[in-house]
């Protein structure tokens, strides 16, 4: 079975004194809170089952990772 894998290859910037921070976004991950559904089953006050949006992904079913890299001197 094929698997999607995202990777970040690091290399020091040419002008580290000017660009000492950088940020990359990786998206398309299934939400671990709702397993990609975007909702959870709940009961209302009458006992009927309703779908409540997932509080982790906001109802989208997807998550993204935001990776921030800060370049500093190696001591």
PyMOL Python script that loads the backbone (N, CA, C, O; Angstrom):
from pymol import cmd

cmd.read_pdbstr("""\
ATOM      1  N   UNK A   1       0.838  -1.174   0.000  1.00  0.00           N
ATOM      2  CA  UNK A   1       0.000   0.000   0.000  1.00  0.00           C
ATOM      3  C   UNK A   1       0.888   1.245   0.000  1.00  0.00           C
ATOM      4  O   UNK A   1       1.871   1.310   0.739  1.00  0.00           O
ATOM      5  N   UNK A   2       0.550   2.208  -0.810  1.00  0.00           N
ATOM      6  CA  UNK A   2       1.315   3.453  -0.886  1.00  0.00           C
ATOM      7  C   UNK A   2       1.032   4.334   0.312  1.00  0.00           C
ATOM      8  O   UNK A   2      -0.039   4.275   0.915  1.00  0.00           O
ATOM      9  N   UNK A   3       2.029   5.163   0.647  1.00  0.00           N
ATOM     10  CA  UNK A   3       1.873   6.066   1.776  1.00  0.00           C
ATOM     11  C   UNK A   3       2.405   7.433   1.386  1.00  0.00           C
ATOM     12  O   UNK A   3       3.477   7.547   0.791  1.00  0.00           O
ATOM     13  N   UNK A   4       1.644   8.478   1.726  1.00  0.00           N
ATOM     14  CA  UNK A   4       2.083   9.842   1.463  1.00  0.00           C
ATOM     15  C   UNK A   4       3.004  10.274   2.599  1.00  0.00           C
ATOM     16  O   UNK A   4       2.668  10.124   3.773  1.00  0.00           O
ATOM     17  N   UNK A   5       4.160  10.808   2.244  1.00  0.00           N
ATOM     18  CA  UNK A   5       5.120  11.248   3.252  1.00  0.00           C
ATOM     19  C   UNK A   5       5.674  12.602   2.840  1.00  0.00           C
ATOM     20  O   UNK A   5       6.084  12.794   1.695  1.00  0.00           O
ATOM     21  N   UNK A   6       5.683  13.543   3.784  1.00  0.00           N
ATOM     22  CA  UNK A   6       6.220  14.863   3.516  1.00  0.00           C
ATOM     23  C   UNK A   6       7.509  15.017   4.304  1.00  0.00           C
ATOM     24  O   UNK A   6       7.608  14.547   5.437  1.00  0.00           O
ATOM     25  N   UNK A   7       8.492  15.672   3.711  1.00  0.00           N
ATOM     26  CA  UNK A   7       9.793  15.829   4.366  1.00  0.00           C
ATOM     27  C   UNK A   7      10.283  17.255   4.196  1.00  0.00           C
ATOM     28  O   UNK A   7       9.884  17.961   3.270  1.00  0.00           O
ATOM     29  N   UNK A   8      11.150  17.661   5.101  1.00  0.00           N
ATOM     30  CA  UNK A   8      11.759  18.979   5.048  1.00  0.00           C
ATOM     31  C   UNK A   8      13.263  18.791   5.094  1.00  0.00           C
ATOM     32  O   UNK A   8      13.797  18.266   6.070  1.00  0.00           O
ATOM     33  N   UNK A   9      13.946  19.216   4.043  1.00  0.00           N
ATOM     34  CA  UNK A   9      15.404  19.130   3.994  1.00  0.00           C
ATOM     35  C   UNK A   9      15.968  20.474   4.434  1.00  0.00           C
ATOM     36  O   UNK A   9      15.620  21.511   3.870  1.00  0.00           O
ATOM     37  N   UNK A  10      16.829  20.457   5.430  1.00  0.00           N
ATOM     38  CA  UNK A  10      17.378  21.686   5.984  1.00  0.00           C
ATOM     39  C   UNK A  10      18.728  22.023   5.376  1.00  0.00           C
ATOM     40  O   UNK A  10      19.578  21.153   5.195  1.00  0.00           O
ATOM     41  N   UNK A  11      18.910  23.287   5.068  1.00  0.00           N
ATOM     42  CA  UNK A  11      20.218  23.805   4.668  1.00  0.00           C
ATOM     43  C   UNK A  11      20.293  25.239   5.169  1.00  0.00           C
ATOM     44  O   UNK A  11      19.314  25.981   5.100  1.00  0.00           O
ATOM     45  N   UNK A  12      21.448  25.619   5.669  1.00  0.00           N
ATOM     46  CA  UNK A  12      21.628  26.947   6.244  1.00  0.00           C
ATOM     47  C   UNK A  12      21.410  28.023   5.183  1.00  0.00           C
ATOM     48  O   UNK A  12      21.860  27.870   4.048  1.00  0.00           O
ATOM     49  N   UNK A  13      20.725  29.106   5.541  1.00  0.00           N
ATOM     50  CA  UNK A  13      20.492  30.179   4.572  1.00  0.00           C
ATOM     51  C   UNK A  13      21.772  30.952   4.273  1.00  0.00           C
ATOM     52  O   UNK A  13      22.699  30.970   5.082  1.00  0.00           O
ATOM     53  N   UNK A  14      21.815  31.584   3.114  1.00  0.00           N
ATOM     54  CA  UNK A  14      22.994  32.355   2.728  1.00  0.00           C
ATOM     55  C   UNK A  14      23.202  33.572   3.621  1.00  0.00           C
ATOM     56  O   UNK A  14      24.337  33.917   3.950  1.00  0.00           O
ATOM     57  N   UNK A  15      22.124  34.214   4.007  1.00  0.00           N
ATOM     58  CA  UNK A  15      22.209  35.414   4.836  1.00  0.00           C
ATOM     59  C   UNK A  15      21.511  35.155   6.161  1.00  0.00           C
ATOM     60  O   UNK A  15      20.429  35.687   6.407  1.00  0.00           O
ATOM     61  N   UNK A  16      22.122  34.340   7.018  1.00  0.00           N
ATOM     62  CA  UNK A  16      21.514  33.935   8.283  1.00  0.00           C
ATOM     63  C   UNK A  16      21.343  35.106   9.236  1.00  0.00           C
ATOM     64  O   UNK A  16      20.482  35.061  10.114  1.00  0.00           O
ATOM     65  N   UNK A  17      22.150  36.159   9.081  1.00  0.00           N
ATOM     66  CA  UNK A  17      22.007  37.311   9.967  1.00  0.00           C
ATOM     67  C   UNK A  17      20.757  38.131   9.621  1.00  0.00           C
ATOM     68  O   UNK A  17      20.223  38.833  10.479  1.00  0.00           O
ATOM     69  N   UNK A  18      20.290  38.046   8.375  1.00  0.00           N
ATOM     70  CA  UNK A  18      19.090  38.766   7.958  1.00  0.00           C
ATOM     71  C   UNK A  18      17.858  37.868   8.074  1.00  0.00           C
ATOM     72  O   UNK A  18      16.819  38.305   8.568  1.00  0.00           O
ATOM     73  N   UNK A  19      17.968  36.618   7.622  1.00  0.00           N
ATOM     74  CA  UNK A  19      16.853  35.666   7.621  1.00  0.00           C
ATOM     75  C   UNK A  19      17.136  34.564   8.635  1.00  0.00           C
ATOM     76  O   UNK A  19      17.487  33.446   8.257  1.00  0.00           O
ATOM     77  N   UNK A  20      16.986  34.875   9.925  1.00  0.00           N
ATOM     78  CA  UNK A  20      17.309  33.874  10.937  1.00  0.00           C
ATOM     79  C   UNK A  20      16.118  32.993  11.308  1.00  0.00           C
ATOM     80  O   UNK A  20      16.281  32.028  12.054  1.00  0.00           O
ATOM     81  N   UNK A  21      14.927  33.307  10.804  1.00  0.00           N
ATOM     82  CA  UNK A  21      13.750  32.466  11.034  1.00  0.00           C
ATOM     83  C   UNK A  21      13.071  32.189   9.699  1.00  0.00           C
ATOM     84  O   UNK A  21      13.026  33.041   8.812  1.00  0.00           O
ATOM     85  N   UNK A  22      12.549  30.980   9.583  1.00  0.00           N
ATOM     86  CA  UNK A  22      11.747  30.633   8.414  1.00  0.00           C
ATOM     87  C   UNK A  22      10.624  29.718   8.847  1.00  0.00           C
ATOM     88  O   UNK A  22      10.706  29.072   9.892  1.00  0.00           O
ATOM     89  N   UNK A  23       9.572  29.662   8.043  1.00  0.00           N
ATOM     90  CA  UNK A  23       8.387  28.898   8.407  1.00  0.00           C
ATOM     91  C   UNK A  23       7.892  28.119   7.190  1.00  0.00           C
ATOM     92  O   UNK A  23       7.833  28.654   6.084  1.00  0.00           O
ATOM     93  N   UNK A  24       7.542  26.861   7.402  1.00  0.00           N
ATOM     94  CA  UNK A  24       7.010  26.006   6.345  1.00  0.00           C
ATOM     95  C   UNK A  24       5.701  25.399   6.822  1.00  0.00           C
ATOM     96  O   UNK A  24       5.553  25.097   8.007  1.00  0.00           O
ATOM     97  N   UNK A  25       4.753  25.216   5.918  1.00  0.00           N
ATOM     98  CA  UNK A  25       3.476  24.605   6.248  1.00  0.00           C
ATOM     99  C   UNK A  25       3.321  23.297   5.468  1.00  0.00           C
ATOM    100  O   UNK A  25       3.627  23.226   4.278  1.00  0.00           O
ATOM    101  N   UNK A  26       2.846  22.282   6.157  1.00  0.00           N
ATOM    102  CA  UNK A  26       2.538  20.986   5.554  1.00  0.00           C
ATOM    103  C   UNK A  26       1.070  20.707   5.838  1.00  0.00           C
ATOM    104  O   UNK A  26       0.662  20.666   6.999  1.00  0.00           O
ATOM    105  N   UNK A  27       0.275  20.514   4.796  1.00  0.00           N
ATOM    106  CA  UNK A  27      -1.152  20.301   5.014  1.00  0.00           C
ATOM    107  C   UNK A  27      -1.609  18.966   4.453  1.00  0.00           C
ATOM    108  O   UNK A  27      -0.845  18.239   3.818  1.00  0.00           O
ATOM    109  N   UNK A  28      -2.878  18.665   4.706  1.00  0.00           N
ATOM    110  CA  UNK A  28      -3.463  17.434   4.190  1.00  0.00           C
ATOM    111  C   UNK A  28      -3.436  16.272   5.160  1.00  0.00           C
ATOM    112  O   UNK A  28      -3.622  15.128   4.745  1.00  0.00           O
ATOM    113  N   UNK A  29      -3.207  16.530   6.449  1.00  0.00           N
ATOM    114  CA  UNK A  29      -3.202  15.462   7.447  1.00  0.00           C
ATOM    115  C   UNK A  29      -4.615  15.241   7.974  1.00  0.00           C
ATOM    116  O   UNK A  29      -5.334  16.206   8.232  1.00  0.00           O
ATOM    117  N   UNK A  30      -5.021  13.991   8.137  1.00  0.00           N
ATOM    118  CA  UNK A  30      -6.317  13.692   8.728  1.00  0.00           C
ATOM    119  C   UNK A  30      -6.307  14.069  10.200  1.00  0.00           C
ATOM    120  O   UNK A  30      -5.310  13.880  10.896  1.00  0.00           O
ATOM    121  N   UNK A  31      -7.425  14.601  10.660  1.00  0.00           N
ATOM    122  CA  UNK A  31      -7.549  15.023  12.053  1.00  0.00           C
ATOM    123  C   UNK A  31      -7.519  13.804  12.972  1.00  0.00           C
ATOM    124  O   UNK A  31      -8.218  12.819  12.735  1.00  0.00           O
ATOM    125  N   UNK A  32      -6.711  13.880  14.013  1.00  0.00           N
ATOM    126  CA  UNK A  32      -6.623  12.780  14.968  1.00  0.00           C
ATOM    127  C   UNK A  32      -7.766  12.818  15.974  1.00  0.00           C
ATOM    128  O   UNK A  32      -8.026  11.820  16.645  1.00  0.00           O
ATOM    129  N   UNK A  33      -8.451  13.948  16.089  1.00  0.00           N
ATOM    130  CA  UNK A  33      -9.566  14.074  17.032  1.00  0.00           C
ATOM    131  C   UNK A  33     -10.833  13.409  16.530  1.00  0.00           C
ATOM    132  O   UNK A  33     -11.562  12.798  17.311  1.00  0.00           O
ATOM    133  N   UNK A  34     -11.105  13.520  15.241  1.00  0.00           N
ATOM    134  CA  UNK A  34     -12.342  12.968  14.662  1.00  0.00           C
ATOM    135  C   UNK A  34     -12.069  11.924  13.580  1.00  0.00           C
ATOM    136  O   UNK A  34     -13.001  11.455  12.927  1.00  0.00           O
ATOM    137  N   UNK A  35     -10.811  11.558  13.386  1.00  0.00           N
ATOM    138  CA  UNK A  35     -10.386  10.602  12.351  1.00  0.00           C
ATOM    139  C   UNK A  35     -10.797  11.049  10.960  1.00  0.00           C
ATOM    140  O   UNK A  35     -11.107  10.219  10.106  1.00  0.00           O
ATOM    141  N   UNK A  36     -10.803  12.370  10.724  1.00  0.00           N
ATOM    142  CA  UNK A  36     -11.089  12.907   9.400  1.00  0.00           C
ATOM    143  C   UNK A  36     -12.559  13.117   9.085  1.00  0.00           C
ATOM    144  O   UNK A  36     -12.890  13.568   7.989  1.00  0.00           O
ATOM    145  N   UNK A  37     -13.463  12.799  10.029  1.00  0.00           N
ATOM    146  CA  UNK A  37     -14.899  13.016   9.787  1.00  0.00           C
ATOM    147  C   UNK A  37     -15.273  14.488   9.814  1.00  0.00           C
ATOM    148  O   UNK A  37     -16.092  14.940   9.014  1.00  0.00           O
ATOM    149  N   UNK A  38     -14.670  15.241  10.741  1.00  0.00           N
ATOM    150  CA  UNK A  38     -15.021  16.637  10.911  1.00  0.00           C
ATOM    151  C   UNK A  38     -16.081  16.856  11.971  1.00  0.00           C
ATOM    152  O   UNK A  38     -16.434  17.999  12.263  1.00  0.00           O
ATOM    153  N   UNK A  39     -16.594  15.783  12.552  1.00  0.00           N
ATOM    154  CA  UNK A  39     -17.652  15.907  13.557  1.00  0.00           C
ATOM    155  C   UNK A  39     -17.626  14.726  14.523  1.00  0.00           C
ATOM    156  O   UNK A  39     -16.967  13.715  14.279  1.00  0.00           O
ATOM    157  N   UNK A  40     -18.366  14.880  15.635  1.00  0.00           N
ATOM    158  CA  UNK A  40     -18.587  13.822  16.628  1.00  0.00           C
ATOM    159  C   UNK A  40     -20.089  13.714  16.853  1.00  0.00           C
ATOM    160  O   UNK A  40     -20.816  14.699  16.724  1.00  0.00           O
ATOM    161  N   UNK A  41     -20.547  12.513  17.188  1.00  0.00           N
ATOM    162  CA  UNK A  41     -21.956  12.337  17.529  1.00  0.00           C
ATOM    163  C   UNK A  41     -22.194  12.836  18.948  1.00  0.00           C
ATOM    164  O   UNK A  41     -21.423  12.526  19.855  1.00  0.00           O
ATOM    165  N   UNK A  42     -23.256  13.604  19.141  1.00  0.00           N
ATOM    166  CA  UNK A  42     -23.694  14.092  20.451  1.00  0.00           C
ATOM    167  C   UNK A  42     -25.201  13.923  20.538  1.00  0.00           C
ATOM    168  O   UNK A  42     -25.872  13.715  19.528  1.00  0.00           O
ATOM    169  N   UNK A  43     -25.728  14.013  21.754  1.00  0.00           N
ATOM    170  CA  UNK A  43     -27.181  13.981  21.934  1.00  0.00           C
ATOM    171  C   UNK A  43     -27.661  15.359  22.353  1.00  0.00           C
ATOM    172  O   UNK A  43     -27.048  16.015  23.195  1.00  0.00           O
ATOM    173  N   UNK A  44     -28.780  15.794  21.749  1.00  0.00           N
ATOM    174  CA  UNK A  44     -29.350  17.073  22.162  1.00  0.00           C
ATOM    175  C   UNK A  44     -30.237  16.866  23.380  1.00  0.00           C
ATOM    176  O   UNK A  44     -30.294  15.760  23.919  1.00  0.00           O
ATOM    177  N   UNK A  45     -30.932  17.912  23.823  1.00  0.00           N
ATOM    178  CA  UNK A  45     -31.738  17.829  25.047  1.00  0.00           C
ATOM    179  C   UNK A  45     -32.925  16.877  24.923  1.00  0.00           C
ATOM    180  O   UNK A  45     -33.452  16.413  25.934  1.00  0.00           O
ATOM    181  N   UNK A  46     -33.353  16.580  23.683  1.00  0.00           N
ATOM    182  CA  UNK A  46     -34.453  15.646  23.459  1.00  0.00           C
ATOM    183  C   UNK A  46     -33.981  14.207  23.303  1.00  0.00           C
ATOM    184  O   UNK A  46     -34.795  13.294  23.165  1.00  0.00           O
ATOM    185  N   UNK A  47     -32.661  14.002  23.324  1.00  0.00           N
ATOM    186  CA  UNK A  47     -32.105  12.664  23.175  1.00  0.00           C
ATOM    187  C   UNK A  47     -31.843  12.265  21.734  1.00  0.00           C
ATOM    188  O   UNK A  47     -31.449  11.130  21.465  1.00  0.00           O
ATOM    189  N   UNK A  48     -32.058  13.192  20.802  1.00  0.00           N
ATOM    190  CA  UNK A  48     -31.783  12.914  19.390  1.00  0.00           C
ATOM    191  C   UNK A  48     -30.288  13.043  19.129  1.00  0.00           C
ATOM    192  O   UNK A  48     -29.611  13.872  19.738  1.00  0.00           O
ATOM    193  N   UNK A  49     -29.781  12.216  18.220  1.00  0.00           N
ATOM    194  CA  UNK A  49     -28.356  12.261  17.875  1.00  0.00           C
ATOM    195  C   UNK A  49     -28.116  13.361  16.850  1.00  0.00           C
ATOM    196  O   UNK A  49     -28.818  13.459  15.844  1.00  0.00           O
ATOM    197  N   UNK A  50     -27.107  14.190  17.126  1.00  0.00           N
ATOM    198  CA  UNK A  50     -26.741  15.272  16.217  1.00  0.00           C
ATOM    199  C   UNK A  50     -25.236  15.242  15.999  1.00  0.00           C
ATOM    200  O   UNK A  50     -24.487  14.704  16.815  1.00  0.00           O
ATOM    201  N   UNK A  51     -24.808  15.822  14.896  1.00  0.00           N
ATOM    202  CA  UNK A  51     -23.381  15.930  14.607  1.00  0.00           C
ATOM    203  C   UNK A  51     -22.878  17.264  15.148  1.00  0.00           C
ATOM    204  O   UNK A  51     -23.425  18.321  14.831  1.00  0.00           O
ATOM    205  N   UNK A  52     -21.820  17.201  15.976  1.00  0.00           N
ATOM    206  CA  UNK A  52     -21.194  18.411  16.507  1.00  0.00           C
ATOM    207  C   UNK A  52     -19.819  18.564  15.861  1.00  0.00           C
ATOM    208  O   UNK A  52     -19.040  17.611  15.841  1.00  0.00           O
ATOM    209  N   UNK A  53     -19.509  19.750  15.332  1.00  0.00           N
ATOM    210  CA  UNK A  53     -18.200  19.940  14.688  1.00  0.00           C
ATOM    211  C   UNK A  53     -17.046  19.622  15.642  1.00  0.00           C
ATOM    212  O   UNK A  53     -17.124  19.911  16.836  1.00  0.00           O
ATOM    213  N   UNK A  54     -15.996  19.036  15.118  1.00  0.00           N
ATOM    214  CA  UNK A  54     -14.820  18.667  15.903  1.00  0.00           C
ATOM    215  C   UNK A  54     -14.129  19.937  16.408  1.00  0.00           C
ATOM    216  O   UNK A  54     -13.935  20.889  15.653  1.00  0.00           O
ATOM    217  N   UNK A  55     -13.764  19.940  17.687  1.00  0.00           N
ATOM    218  CA  UNK A  55     -13.106  21.112  18.268  1.00  0.00           C
ATOM    219  C   UNK A  55     -11.625  21.188  17.887  1.00  0.00           C
ATOM    220  O   UNK A  55     -11.010  22.246  18.026  1.00  0.00           O
ATOM    221  N   UNK A  56     -11.051  20.097  17.415  1.00  0.00           N
ATOM    222  CA  UNK A  56      -9.631  20.084  17.039  1.00  0.00           C
ATOM    223  C   UNK A  56      -9.440  20.702  15.652  1.00  0.00           C
ATOM    224  O   UNK A  56      -8.591  21.575  15.479  1.00  0.00           O
ATOM    225  N   UNK A  57     -10.213  20.262  14.674  1.00  0.00           N
ATOM    226  CA  UNK A  57     -10.038  20.725  13.290  1.00  0.00           C
ATOM    227  C   UNK A  57     -11.073  21.750  12.855  1.00  0.00           C
ATOM    228  O   UNK A  57     -11.005  22.259  11.736  1.00  0.00           O
ATOM    229  N   UNK A  58     -12.028  22.059  13.722  1.00  0.00           N
ATOM    230  CA  UNK A  58     -13.051  23.041  13.374  1.00  0.00           C
ATOM    231  C   UNK A  58     -14.063  22.537  12.357  1.00  0.00           C
ATOM    232  O   UNK A  58     -14.757  23.334  11.726  1.00  0.00           O
ATOM    233  N   UNK A  59     -14.152  21.236  12.193  1.00  0.00           N
ATOM    234  CA  UNK A  59     -15.123  20.662  11.271  1.00  0.00           C
ATOM    235  C   UNK A  59     -14.595  20.362   9.886  1.00  0.00           C
ATOM    236  O   UNK A  59     -15.350  19.887   9.038  1.00  0.00           O
ATOM    237  N   UNK A  60     -13.326  20.622   9.627  1.00  0.00           N
ATOM    238  CA  UNK A  60     -12.776  20.370   8.291  1.00  0.00           C
ATOM    239  C   UNK A  60     -12.334  18.925   8.099  1.00  0.00           C
ATOM    240  O   UNK A  60     -12.336  18.422   6.975  1.00  0.00           O
ATOM    241  N   UNK A  61     -11.955  18.250   9.184  1.00  0.00           N
ATOM    242  CA  UNK A  61     -11.448  16.887   9.082  1.00  0.00           C
ATOM    243  C   UNK A  61      -9.973  16.816   8.744  1.00  0.00           C
ATOM    244  O   UNK A  61      -9.398  15.729   8.679  1.00  0.00           O
ATOM    245  N   UNK A  62      -9.357  17.971   8.529  1.00  0.00           N
ATOM    246  CA  UNK A  62      -7.948  18.030   8.132  1.00  0.00           C
ATOM    247  C   UNK A  62      -7.164  18.928   9.083  1.00  0.00           C
ATOM    248  O   UNK A  62      -7.721  19.846   9.684  1.00  0.00           O
ATOM    249  N   UNK A  63      -5.870  18.654   9.212  1.00  0.00           N
ATOM    250  CA  UNK A  63      -4.954  19.464  10.009  1.00  0.00           C
ATOM    251  C   UNK A  63      -3.746  19.823   9.167  1.00  0.00           C
ATOM    252  O   UNK A  63      -3.438  19.151   8.182  1.00  0.00           O
ATOM    253  N   UNK A  64      -3.059  20.893   9.565  1.00  0.00           N
ATOM    254  CA  UNK A  64      -1.794  21.248   8.918  1.00  0.00           C
ATOM    255  C   UNK A  64      -0.746  21.445  10.002  1.00  0.00           C
ATOM    256  O   UNK A  64      -1.060  21.828  11.128  1.00  0.00           O
ATOM    257  N   UNK A  65       0.489  21.179   9.648  1.00  0.00           N
ATOM    258  CA  UNK A  65       1.612  21.380  10.561  1.00  0.00           C
ATOM    259  C   UNK A  65       2.357  22.631  10.126  1.00  0.00           C
ATOM    260  O   UNK A  65       2.671  22.796   8.948  1.00  0.00           O
ATOM    261  N   UNK A  66       2.638  23.510  11.079  1.00  0.00           N
ATOM    262  CA  UNK A  66       3.408  24.719  10.818  1.00  0.00           C
ATOM    263  C   UNK A  66       4.738  24.552  11.535  1.00  0.00           C
ATOM    264  O   UNK A  66       4.788  24.508  12.765  1.00  0.00           O
ATOM    265  N   UNK A  67       5.821  24.458  10.758  1.00  0.00           N
ATOM    266  CA  UNK A  67       7.158  24.222  11.299  1.00  0.00           C
ATOM    267  C   UNK A  67       7.949  25.526  11.204  1.00  0.00           C
ATOM    268  O   UNK A  67       8.101  26.091  10.121  1.00  0.00           O
ATOM    269  N   UNK A  68       8.450  25.995  12.344  1.00  0.00           N
ATOM    270  CA  UNK A  68       9.243  27.213  12.397  1.00  0.00           C
ATOM    271  C   UNK A  68      10.695  26.840  12.706  1.00  0.00           C
ATOM    272  O   UNK A  68      10.963  26.095  13.649  1.00  0.00           O
ATOM    273  N   UNK A  69      11.623  27.361  11.910  1.00  0.00           N
ATOM    274  CA  UNK A  69      13.035  27.070  12.074  1.00  0.00           C
ATOM    275  C   UNK A  69      13.738  28.379  12.431  1.00  0.00           C
ATOM    276  O   UNK A  69      13.591  29.384  11.736  1.00  0.00           O
ATOM    277  N   UNK A  70      14.492  28.355  13.510  1.00  0.00           N
ATOM    278  CA  UNK A  70      15.271  29.515  13.920  1.00  0.00           C
ATOM    279  C   UNK A  70      16.735  29.148  13.892  1.00  0.00           C
ATOM    280  O   UNK A  70      17.158  28.190  14.539  1.00  0.00           O
ATOM    281  N   UNK A  71      17.516  29.914  13.135  1.00  0.00           N
ATOM    282  CA  UNK A  71      18.925  29.639  12.978  1.00  0.00           C
ATOM    283  C   UNK A  71      19.707  30.405  14.033  1.00  0.00           C
ATOM    284  O   UNK A  71      19.559  31.620  14.166  1.00  0.00           O
ATOM    285  N   UNK A  72      20.552  29.678  14.794  1.00  0.00           N
ATOM    286  CA  UNK A  72      21.374  30.261  15.842  1.00  0.00           C
ATOM    287  C   UNK A  72      22.801  29.705  15.736  1.00  0.00           C
ATOM    288  O   UNK A  72      23.045  28.703  15.063  1.00  0.00           O
ATOM    289  N   UNK A  73      23.712  30.365  16.402  1.00  0.00           N
ATOM    290  CA  UNK A  73      25.094  29.894  16.421  1.00  0.00           C
ATOM    291  C   UNK A  73      25.196  28.577  17.190  1.00  0.00           C
ATOM    292  O   UNK A  73      24.540  28.401  18.216  1.00  0.00           O
ATOM    293  N   UNK A  74      26.005  27.673  16.702  1.00  0.00           N
ATOM    294  CA  UNK A  74      26.240  26.388  17.368  1.00  0.00           C
ATOM    295  C   UNK A  74      27.366  26.576  18.383  1.00  0.00           C
ATOM    296  O   UNK A  74      28.492  26.920  18.024  1.00  0.00           O
ATOM    297  N   UNK A  75      27.047  26.347  19.637  1.00  0.00           N
ATOM    298  CA  UNK A  75      28.093  26.544  20.670  1.00  0.00           C
ATOM    299  C   UNK A  75      28.596  25.241  21.211  1.00  0.00           C
ATOM    300  O   UNK A  75      29.469  25.228  22.079  1.00  0.00           O
TER     301      UNK A  75
END
""", "prot")
cmd.dss("prot")
cmd.show_as("cartoon", "prot")
cmd.util.cbc("prot")
cmd.orient("prot")
